[in-house]
Amino acid sequence: MVLKGLPIPISVLTDSYKNSHGFQYPSGDDGTVTEMVAYGEFRGSFNKDEKDQRIVFYGIRYAIENFVSVQWTMEDVENMANFLSTHNAGNTPYPFPKHLFEKFVKENNGYFPVIIESLPEGSVIYPHIPIYQISALGEYAPLVTFLETIMTQIWYPCTVATLSRKSKQIIVDKFDDANVPQNVRWIEEYKLHDFGFRGCTCVEQSVIGGIAHLLNFKGTDTESAAYYAQYHLNGGKPVGESIPATEHSVMLSFEKKDGILPNKGHYNEKDAIQNMADKFGNGLFACVMDTFDFHNTIFKLVPLIKKNGPMVLRPDSGTPKEVVLDAMIAIEVILSQDDKFHQDASHCVGKNGTKYLMFDGFSVIQGDGVDLKAIEEVLSHIMNPENRKKRIETLYKGKFYFEGQRVKYHKGFLIDKKTKTALLCHDVAYSPFNCTFGMGGGLLQKVNRDTMRFATKLNCVELDVKGEKVVRNVMKDPKTDPGKRSLPGKLAVKLVNGVPTVFPKSEVQSGENIMEVVYNGYIGQPIPDGVFTESFDTIRQRIETTWKSMPPLHDAVSDEIKQLQKKLSV
């Protein structure tokens, strides 16, 4: 069964004012447009990052296959006409060039009459690199930006992919700092898990954003994205994985065996956790820890669990860096019951000389309040041995502030004196190897078109002036915001010492231009052979390799473009 789409025609997937633009461009004795070219670019780095401006380009295939290459019909045109007849705020029908739409339906087999060039999916680029360029020819020239609305939405997968990649960079850097052994570095691909499906505005957003995340990591609970990527983009080969995990409804459903909930309500969690260990304990499973009393659960209940395989503790409330550190300490307490634990445990000596504990059999996943800043803060916090020492002392004393609330336990209740003394004999911190993150709204929702300032702008106009061809390179150049200055002329992107840089198209040999035609509405097969045939794994590998090879900062605008800008500057 295929999910039913929205009951709207392809012809109305644009901004209303686009319909009137067909009458607004030059025509008549002063010249008539015969070709118009527009391009899309990110004007800035992710959240104005001045240290790392790299951007991951991804998502044009989805737009081309699902919207741009859809064949229009006369019914679409008539539905559009009927709608626009009632849409104008004035007393007349909203103006639109109906004759052009009817013409390409009849003569172009219904394919929208533009040519679109694009960078390869998975390219690593910088601000001001054109990610696509749209050309409209002849009498269809006035339709050049009709598809801008749909094409501009590519900002979303690019932004999510870039956010996900920047998260991975933080994690990789921390792994480097802690000297995590190379033979276990494969786990980096699972260190950021997509928790974002339920927070999405619609299913389609979960697919588009969820796939963008999977370019960098393999952990996801967004099944819609994992399924689409696996079967539509990767030939059936899996690209996303998850594990069994509890939610609060599971923890709440277990009572003590006599059927009576205890007064404080939290001891019943033991049965819920043990049930997970019994059913999934030979593999990896996760349990939420904060349903009632987080500290009681991690220090008093988890040690009672009988299990065979690894278990993941999930704090789900509180300040991320604090709850993760407390969970790490609780795990160390459990494992240190073996007197030889600290002697036999994996210790990696970091770049700063700190010894980092790597746990076996337990780990932590923080899935609440996670964003780029939180990932950095949590990992830095647990990797500081002084934080561990101070927190062990505080937990032993049993009185501390937690999320603005005064928490009180009997002295020695969470950590007894003997255990405290044993732990403090070792000057260690916790390895980032032990910590995973789940990001929901921070990954798929808390981004927008301004996060990397995406825009589409006209860059070239060709006119017929009394039989003579006149080419005008054009650019937007607002004095009130120089950051919105656009790029003039037909554009091409070539690699300079391996780094993408934008040039005038006339200055670049065809074999050097890494932009390629991904859609041509003037021919019978609008998506050329060989386009969009790469597997998802191939694009993943391109990002992995290219991101590492690209410098964090690069001025991607060539001197030739800058000279054109200077010439055209008002």
C-alpha positions as CSV (number, residue, x, y, z in Angstrom):
1,M,0.0,0.0,0.0
2,V,1.3,3.5,-1.0
3,L,0.5,6.3,1.4
4,K,-2.0,8.8,-0.2
5,G,-0.5,12.1,-1.1
6,L,-2.0,15.5,-0.6
7,P,-5.0,16.3,-3.0
8,I,-3.3,19.2,-4.7
9,P,-1.9,19.4,-8.3
10,I,1.8,19.7,-9.1
11,S,1.0,23.1,-10.7
12,V,0.4,24.9,-7.3
13,L,3.6,23.9,-5.6
14,T,5.0,27.4,-5.8
15,D,4.6,30.8,-4.2
16,S,1.6,32.7,-5.4
17,Y,3.6,35.7,-6.7
18,K,5.6,33.4,-9.0
19,N,2.6,33.0,-11.2
20,S,2.7,36.7,-12.2
21,H,6.4,36.9,-13.0
22,G,5.9,35.6,-16.5
23,F,4.5,39.0,-17.4
24,Q,7.1,41.1,-15.5
25,Y,10.3,40.4,-17.4
26,P,11.5,42.6,-20.3
27,S,9.7,42.2,-23.6
28,G,9.0,44.4,-26.7
29,D,11.2,46.9,-28.5
30,D,13.6,47.3,-25.7
31,G,14.4,43.6,-25.8
32,T,12.7,40.3,-25.0
33,V,14.3,37.7,-22.7
34,T,15.4,34.6,-24.5
35,E,17.3,32.9,-21.7
36,M,17.4,33.3,-18.0
37,V,19.7,31.6,-15.4
38,A,19.3,31.5,-11.7
39,Y,21.3,29.6,-9.0
40,G,21.0,28.6,-5.4
41,E,23.7,29.1,-2.7
42,F,24.2,29.1,1.0
43,R,25.3,32.6,2.0
44,G,26.8,31.5,5.3
45,S,28.2,28.7,7.4
46,F,26.1,26.7,10.0
47,N,25.0,29.2,12.6
48,K,27.7,31.7,11.5
49,D,30.5,29.3,12.5
50,E,33.7,31.2,11.9
51,K,36.0,28.3,12.6
52,D,34.5,25.7,10.3
53,Q,32.5,26.7,7.2
54,R,32.2,23.3,5.6
55,I,28.7,22.4,4.3
56,V,27.4,19.0,3.2
57,F,25.3,19.2,0.0
58,Y,22.6,16.6,-0.2
59,G,18.9,16.3,-1.3
60,I,18.5,17.3,-4.9
61,R,17.6,13.8,-6.0
62,Y,14.5,13.8,-3.8
63,A,13.4,17.2,-5.2
64,I,14.0,16.2,-8.9
65,E,12.5,12.7,-8.7
66,N,9.4,13.6,-6.6
67,F,8.5,17.1,-7.9
68,V,10.5,18.5,-10.7
69,S,10.4,15.5,-13.1
70,V,6.6,14.9,-12.5
71,Q,4.7,15.2,-15.8
72,W,2.1,17.9,-15.8
73,T,-1.2,17.4,-17.5
74,M,-3.9,19.7,-18.9
75,E,-5.9,18.8,-15.8
76,D,-3.1,20.3,-13.7
77,V,-3.2,23.5,-15.8
78,E,-7.0,23.7,-15.5
79,N,-6.9,23.1,-11.8
80,M,-4.3,25.9,-11.5
81,A,-6.5,28.2,-13.6
82,N,-9.6,27.5,-11.6
83,F,-7.8,28.2,-8.4
84,L,-6.1,31.4,-9.5
85,S,-9.4,32.7,-10.8
86,T,-10.4,33.0,-7.1
87,H,-7.0,33.8,-5.6
88,N,-6.4,37.4,-6.5
89,A,-7.0,39.9,-3.7
90,G,-8.4,42.3,-6.4
91,N,-11.5,41.8,-8.5
92,T,-9.8,40.0,-11.4
93,P,-8.3,36.5,-11.8
94,Y,-4.7,36.2,-10.6
95,P,-2.4,36.6,-13.7
96,F,-0.4,33.7,-14.9
97,P,0.9,32.7,-18.4
98,K,-1.5,29.9,-19.0
99,H,-0.4,29.6,-22.6
100,L,3.2,28.6,-21.6
101,F,2.0,25.9,-19.3
102,E,-0.4,24.5,-22.0
103,K,2.4,24.7,-24.5
104,F,4.9,22.6,-22.5
105,V,2.3,20.1,-21.6
106,K,1.6,19.5,-25.3
107,E,5.1,19.9,-26.7
108,N,7.4,18.8,-23.8
109,N,5.3,15.8,-22.8
110,G,4.4,17.7,-19.7
111,Y,7.9,18.1,-18.4
112,F,8.7,21.5,-16.9
113,P,10.9,23.4,-19.4
114,V,14.1,24.2,-17.6
115,I,17.6,22.7,-17.4
116,I,19.0,22.1,-13.9
117,E,22.7,21.6,-13.2
118,S,23.8,20.4,-9.8
119,L,26.8,19.4,-7.7
120,P,27.3,15.7,-7.0
121,E,25.2,14.5,-4.0
122,G,27.5,14.4,-0.9
123,S,29.8,17.2,-2.0
124,V,31.5,19.1,0.8
125,I,31.3,22.8,-0.1
126,Y,31.5,26.3,1.4
127,P,29.3,29.4,1.4
128,H,28.7,30.9,-2.0
129,I,29.3,27.7,-3.9
130,P,26.2,27.2,-6.2
131,I,24.6,23.9,-5.4
132,Y,22.3,24.1,-8.5
133,Q,21.8,26.3,-11.5
134,I,18.5,26.6,-13.4
135,S,18.3,27.7,-17.1
136,A,15.1,28.5,-19.0
137,L,15.3,29.0,-22.7
138,G,13.3,30.8,-25.4
139,E,9.7,31.7,-24.7
140,Y,10.0,29.7,-21.5
141,A,12.7,32.0,-20.1
142,P,10.2,33.9,-17.8
143,L,9.6,30.6,-15.9
144,V,13.2,30.4,-14.7
145,T,12.4,30.7,-11.0
146,F,8.9,29.2,-11.0
147,L,10.5,26.1,-9.3
148,E,12.4,28.2,-6.8
149,T,10.0,27.3,-4.0
150,I,10.5,23.5,-4.4
151,M,14.3,23.8,-5.1
152,T,14.9,26.1,-2.2
153,Q,13.6,23.4,0.2
154,I,16.9,21.6,-0.4
155,W,18.2,23.8,2.4
156,Y,16.7,21.3,4.8
157,P,18.5,18.1,4.1
158,C,21.8,20.1,3.5
159,T,21.4,21.8,6.9
160,V,20.6,18.5,8.7
161,A,23.4,16.7,7.0
162,T,25.8,19.5,8.0
163,L,24.6,19.6,11.6
164,S,24.9,15.8,11.8
165,R,28.4,16.0,10.3
166,K,29.5,18.7,12.7
167,S,28.3,16.6,15.6
168,K,30.4,13.8,14.3
169,Q,33.4,16.0,14.1
170,I,33.1,16.9,17.8
171,I,32.8,13.2,18.6
172,V,35.8,12.2,16.4
173,D,37.9,15.0,17.9
174,K,37.1,13.8,21.4
175,F,37.9,10.2,20.4
176,D,41.3,11.5,19.2
177,D,41.9,13.4,22.4
178,A,41.3,10.3,24.4
179,N,43.3,8.1,22.0
180,V,40.5,5.6,21.6
181,P,42.0,2.5,19.9
182,Q,41.6,2.3,16.2
183,N,40.1,-1.2,16.3
184,V,37.0,0.1,18.1
185,R,36.7,3.4,16.2
186,W,33.9,1.9,14.1
187,I,31.6,2.8,17.0
188,E,31.9,6.4,16.0
189,E,29.2,5.7,13.4
190,Y,26.7,4.9,16.2
191,K,27.5,7.8,18.5
192,L,24.6,10.1,17.4
193,H,21.2,8.4,17.2
194,D,18.2,10.0,15.4
195,F,15.3,10.4,17.9
196,G,13.5,13.0,15.8
197,F,10.6,11.3,14.0
198,R,7.9,12.2,16.5
199,G,8.9,15.9,16.5
200,C,8.7,16.3,12.8
201,T,5.9,18.3,11.2
202,C,5.1,15.5,8.8
203,V,6.2,12.1,7.5
204,E,8.0,13.6,4.6
205,Q,10.2,15.7,6.8
206,S,11.2,12.6,8.8
207,V,12.3,10.9,5.6
208,I,14.2,13.8,4.1
209,G,15.9,14.9,7.4
210,G,16.4,11.4,8.7
211,I,18.2,10.3,5.5
212,A,20.4,13.4,5.7
213,H,21.5,12.3,9.2
214,L,22.2,8.7,8.0
215,L,24.8,10.1,5.7
216,N,27.0,10.4,8.7
217,F,25.8,7.9,11.3
218,K,24.1,4.5,11.3
219,G,22.0,4.9,14.5
220,T,18.4,5.9,14.0
221,D,14.9,5.3,15.3
222,T,13.4,7.1,12.4
223,E,12.2,4.0,10.5
224,S,10.7,6.0,7.6
225,A,14.1,7.3,6.7
226,A,16.0,4.1,7.3
227,Y,13.5,2.2,5.1
228,Y,13.5,4.7,2.3
229,A,17.3,4.9,2.2
230,Q,17.7,1.2,2.4
231,Y,15.3,0.2,-0.4
232,H,15.2,3.2,-2.6
233,L,18.7,4.5,-2.4
234,N,20.9,1.6,-1.4
235,G,19.7,-1.5,-3.3
236,G,18.2,-3.1,-0.1
237,K,21.5,-2.9,1.9
238,P,20.8,-1.7,5.4
239,V,21.9,1.9,6.3
240,G,20.3,2.4,9.7
241,E,20.2,0.4,12.9
242,S,18.6,0.5,16.4
243,I,18.3,-1.6,19.5
244,P,15.4,-2.6,21.9
245,A,14.8,0.1,24.5
246,T,12.2,0.9,27.1
247,E,10.1,4.0,27.4
248,H,8.5,5.4,30.5
249,S,5.2,3.5,29.8
250,V,7.2,0.2,30.2
251,M,8.8,1.3,33.5
252,L,5.4,2.4,34.8
253,S,3.7,-0.9,34.0
254,F,5.6,-3.0,36.4
255,E,4.5,-3.4,40.0
256,K,6.0,-5.3,42.9
257,K,5.1,-8.9,42.9
258,D,2.5,-8.5,45.6
259,G,0.7,-6.1,43.3
260,I,1.1,-3.1,45.6
261,L,3.2,-0.1,44.5
262,P,5.6,1.1,47.1
263,N,5.0,4.5,48.6
264,K,7.9,6.1,46.8
265,G,7.0,4.3,43.6
266,H,10.4,3.6,42.2
267,Y,11.4,0.1,43.3
268,N,9.2,-1.5,40.7
269,E,11.7,-0.4,38.0
270,K,13.9,-3.3,38.9
271,D,11.5,-5.8,37.4
272,A,11.1,-3.7,34.2
273,I,14.9,-3.6,33.8
274,Q,15.3,-7.3,34.6
275,N,12.6,-8.2,32.1
276,M,14.7,-6.4,29.4
277,A,17.8,-8.2,30.5
278,D,16.0,-11.6,30.4
279,K,14.5,-11.0,26.9
280,F,17.3,-9.1,25.2
281,G,20.2,-9.5,27.5
282,N,22.3,-11.5,25.0
283,G,22.4,-8.5,22.8
284,L,22.4,-4.8,23.3
285,F,19.5,-3.1,25.0
286,A,18.7,0.3,26.6
287,C,16.6,1.3,29.7
288,V,15.4,4.8,30.7
289,M,16.5,5.6,34.2
290,D,14.6,8.6,35.4
291,T,11.0,7.5,35.7
292,F,11.0,8.2,39.5
293,D,14.4,8.6,41.1
294,F,17.3,8.6,38.7
295,H,20.1,8.3,41.3
296,N,18.4,5.5,43.2
297,T,17.8,3.6,40.0
298,I,21.4,3.8,38.7
299,F,23.1,3.3,42.1
300,K,20.7,0.8,43.8
301,L,18.6,-1.0,41.2
302,V,20.9,-1.5,38.2
303,P,23.5,-3.4,40.3
304,L,20.8,-6.0,41.1
305,I,20.2,-6.8,37.5
306,K,21.4,-10.2,36.2
307,K,22.4,-9.9,32.6
308,N,24.7,-11.4,30.0
309,G,25.1,-8.7,27.4
310,P,25.8,-5.0,27.3
311,M,23.2,-2.6,28.8
312,V,22.8,1.1,28.0
313,L,21.6,3.5,30.7
314,R,19.5,6.4,29.5
315,P,19.2,9.5,31.6
316,D,16.2,11.4,30.3
317,S,16.0,14.5,32.4
318,G,18.3,16.8,34.2
319,T,21.3,18.8,33.0
320,P,22.9,16.5,30.4
321,K,26.5,16.8,31.5
322,E,25.6,16.1,35.1
323,V,23.3,13.1,34.6
324,V,25.8,11.5,32.1
325,L,28.7,11.9,34.6
326,D,26.6,10.5,37.4
327,A,25.6,7.5,35.2
328,M,29.3,6.9,34.4
329,I,30.2,6.9,38.1
330,A,27.4,4.5,38.8
331,I,28.8,2.1,36.2
332,E,32.3,2.4,37.6
333,V,30.9,1.6,41.1
334,I,29.2,-1.5,39.7
335,L,32.3,-2.7,37.8
336,S,34.7,-1.9,40.6
337,Q,33.0,-4.6,42.8
338,D,35.6,-6.7,41.0
339,D,38.7,-5.8,42.9
340,K,40.8,-6.2,39.8
341,F,38.6,-3.9,37.7
342,H,40.9,-0.8,37.7
343,Q,43.9,-3.1,37.2
344,D,42.3,-4.9,34.2
345,A,40.1,-2.2,32.8
346,S,41.0,-0.6,29.4
347,H,42.8,2.6,30.1
348,C,43.6,4.9,27.2
349,V,46.1,7.6,27.9
350,G,44.9,10.7,26.2
351,K,46.9,13.5,24.5
352,N,46.9,15.4,27.8
353,G,48.2,12.4,29.8
354,T,44.8,11.6,31.4
355,K,43.9,8.0,31.8
356,Y,40.4,7.3,30.3
357,L,38.3,4.4,31.5
358,M,36.6,2.4,28.7
359,F,33.7,0.3,30.1
360,D,32.8,-3.2,29.0
361,G,29.2,-4.3,29.5
362,F,27.7,-0.8,30.1
363,S,27.4,2.5,28.4
364,V,25.3,5.6,28.5
365,I,23.0,7.4,26.0
366,Q,21.9,10.9,26.6
367,G,18.8,11.7,24.6
368,D,17.3,14.8,26.2
369,G,18.4,18.4,25.5
370,V,21.0,17.4,23.0
371,D,22.4,19.8,20.4
372,L,26.0,20.7,19.2
373,K,26.7,22.6,22.4
374,A,25.5,19.8,24.6
375,I,27.6,17.2,22.9
376,E,30.7,19.3,23.4
377,E,29.8,20.1,27.0
378,V,29.0,16.5,28.0
379,L,32.1,14.9,26.5
380,S,34.4,17.6,27.9
381,H,32.7,17.2,31.3
382,I,33.1,13.4,31.6
383,M,36.7,13.6,30.3
384,N,37.8,15.9,33.1
385,P,39.2,13.8,36.0
386,E,38.6,16.7,38.5
387,N,34.9,16.6,37.7
388,R,34.8,12.9,38.5
389,K,36.6,13.4,41.8
390,K,34.3,16.2,43.0
391,R,31.2,14.4,41.9
392,I,32.2,11.2,43.8
393,E,32.6,13.2,46.9
394,T,29.3,14.9,46.4
395,L,27.4,11.7,45.7
396,Y,28.9,10.1,48.8
397,K,27.7,13.0,51.0
398,G,24.2,12.6,49.5
399,K,23.2,16.2,49.4
400,F,23.4,18.3,46.3
401,Y,21.4,20.5,44.0
402,F,20.0,18.9,40.9
403,E,18.1,21.0,38.3
404,G,17.5,23.6,41.0
405,Q,16.1,21.1,43.5
406,R,17.8,20.1,46.7
407,V,18.4,16.4,46.6
408,K,18.9,14.6,50.0
409,Y,20.1,11.1,50.7
410,H,21.7,9.6,53.7
411,K,25.5,9.9,53.7
412,G,27.0,6.9,52.1
413,F,23.6,5.8,50.6
414,L,24.6,6.2,46.9
415,I,28.3,5.5,47.3
416,D,29.6,4.1,50.6
417,K,32.8,5.2,52.2
418,K,34.8,2.1,51.2
419,T,33.8,2.5,47.6
420,K,34.5,6.2,47.6
421,T,37.9,5.6,48.9
422,A,38.6,2.9,46.4
423,L,37.5,5.0,43.5
424,L,39.4,8.1,44.5
425,C,42.6,6.0,44.6
426,H,42.6,6.1,40.8
427,D,43.2,9.3,38.9
428,V,41.1,8.6,35.8
429,A,38.3,10.1,33.7
430,Y,35.7,8.6,31.4
431,S,36.3,7.9,27.7
432,P,33.9,9.3,25.1
433,F,33.8,5.7,23.9
434,N,31.3,5.1,26.7
435,C,28.8,7.8,25.7
436,T,26.2,7.9,22.9
437,F,23.8,10.7,22.1
438,G,20.2,10.8,20.9
439,M,19.1,14.0,19.1
440,G,15.5,14.7,18.3
441,G,14.2,18.2,17.8
442,G,17.7,19.5,17.8
443,L,18.5,17.4,14.8
444,L,15.4,17.5,12.6
445,Q,13.5,20.6,13.8
446,K,15.7,23.3,15.3
447,V,17.1,24.4,11.9
448,N,15.6,26.7,9.3
449,R,16.5,28.3,6.0
450,D,18.5,31.0,7.8
451,T,20.7,28.6,9.7
452,M,23.0,28.7,6.6
453,R,21.2,31.5,4.9
454,F,20.1,29.8,1.7
455,A,18.8,31.7,-1.3
456,T,18.1,31.5,-5.0
457,K,19.0,34.4,-7.2
458,L,19.0,35.4,-10.9
459,N,22.5,35.6,-12.3
460,C,22.3,36.0,-16.1
461,V,19.8,37.3,-18.6
462,E,20.0,37.0,-22.4
463,L,17.8,39.3,-24.5
464,D,16.9,39.6,-28.1
465,V,17.1,43.4,-28.9
466,K,15.9,44.0,-32.4
467,G,17.5,40.7,-33.6
468,E,20.7,41.2,-31.7
469,K,21.7,38.9,-28.8
470,V,22.6,40.9,-25.6
471,V,23.9,39.1,-22.5
472,R,23.6,40.8,-19.1
473,N,25.4,39.4,-16.0
474,V,23.3,40.4,-13.0
475,M,23.6,40.4,-9.3
476,K,21.7,41.5,-6.2
477,D,23.8,44.1,-4.3
478,P,21.8,45.7,-1.4
479,K,23.6,48.4,0.4
480,T,21.6,47.7,3.5
481,D,23.0,44.1,3.7
482,P,26.2,43.4,1.8
483,G,26.0,39.8,2.9
484,K,23.2,39.3,0.4
485,R,25.3,40.2,-2.6
486,S,24.9,37.5,-5.1
487,L,27.1,36.0,-7.8
488,P,26.9,37.4,-11.4
489,G,26.9,35.5,-14.7
490,K,26.6,31.8,-15.6
491,L,28.5,29.8,-13.1
492,A,30.7,26.8,-12.9
493,V,32.5,25.0,-10.0
494,K,35.9,23.5,-10.3
495,L,38.4,22.1,-7.9
496,V,41.4,24.2,-7.1
497,N,43.9,22.1,-5.3
498,G,41.1,19.7,-4.6
499,V,38.8,22.4,-3.1
500,P,35.6,23.5,-4.8
501,T,35.7,27.1,-6.1
502,V,33.1,29.1,-8.1
503,F,34.2,30.6,-11.5
504,P,32.5,32.3,-14.5
505,K,31.3,29.4,-16.7
506,S,33.2,30.8,-19.6
507,E,36.5,30.5,-17.7
508,V,36.1,26.7,-17.0
509,Q,36.6,23.8,-19.4
510,S,33.7,21.4,-19.6
511,G,35.7,18.6,-18.1
512,E,36.6,20.7,-15.1
513,N,33.1,21.8,-14.1
514,I,31.9,19.4,-11.4
515,M,28.3,20.6,-11.9
516,E,26.3,18.3,-14.1
517,V,22.9,18.3,-15.7
518,V,20.5,16.4,-13.5
519,Y,17.3,17.5,-15.3
520,N,16.5,18.6,-18.8
521,G,12.8,19.4,-19.4
522,Y,13.3,19.9,-23.1
523,I,14.0,16.3,-24.0
524,G,11.9,13.1,-23.7
525,Q,14.0,11.6,-20.8
526,P,14.4,14.6,-18.4
527,I,16.7,12.8,-16.0
528,P,19.8,11.8,-18.0
529,D,21.2,8.3,-18.0
530,G,23.8,7.8,-15.2
531,V,22.3,10.5,-13.0
532,F,21.2,9.5,-9.4
533,T,22.6,6.0,-9.8
534,E,25.1,6.1,-7.0
535,S,24.3,4.0,-4.0
536,F,23.7,5.6,-0.6
537,D,26.9,4.0,0.6
538,T,28.9,5.6,-2.2
539,I,27.6,9.1,-1.2
540,R,28.3,8.3,2.5
541,Q,31.9,7.5,1.6
542,R,32.3,10.6,-0.5
543,I,31.3,12.7,2.5
544,E,33.5,10.8,4.9
545,T,36.6,11.1,2.6
546,T,36.0,14.6,1.4
547,W,35.1,16.2,4.7
548,K,38.4,15.0,6.1
549,S,40.4,16.4,3.2
550,M,38.8,19.8,3.0
551,P,40.1,22.7,5.1
552,P,37.6,24.1,7.6
553,L,37.9,27.5,6.0
554,H,38.0,28.5,2.3
555,D,37.2,31.5,0.3
556,A,35.2,29.8,-2.4
557,V,34.7,32.8,-4.7
558,S,37.3,33.1,-7.4
559,D,39.1,36.4,-8.3
560,E,37.3,36.3,-11.6
561,I,33.9,36.3,-9.9
562,K,35.0,39.1,-7.6
563,Q,36.1,41.2,-10.5
564,L,32.7,40.8,-12.1
565,Q,31.1,41.8,-8.8
566,K,33.2,44.8,-8.5
567,K,32.4,45.8,-12.1
568,L,28.7,45.5,-11.5
569,S,28.7,47.0,-8.0
570,V,26.6,50.2,-7.9
